[in-house]
């Protein structure tokens, strides 16, 4: 199986946020996200484990019980299941988020 990025639909989520669901199976999913400068990914939690990789830009990563940290192009974060986390974009940002299991609410 393969996925061409150009064939996937870009979803405007509002607030300067865009999501593109890429490849997925019942146990794994990757998603491209784009944020405008100043956009906020509100604090939230979900039962999925999540790894985020910053393709471009800088953001503040926030996680319940941890100090906020500034992350840049090439940095990653890991959000454990059911732990509240969010971001605040210091520039335009492009992320690759990987979830296990897949986010059924995204498809």
Secondary structure, DSSP 8 states (H G I E B T S, - for coil): ----GGGS--EEEETTEEEEEEEEETTEEEEEEEE-TT-EEEEE--SSEEEEEEEESEEEEEETTS--EEEETT-EEEE-TT--EEEEESS-EEEEEEEES--GGG-
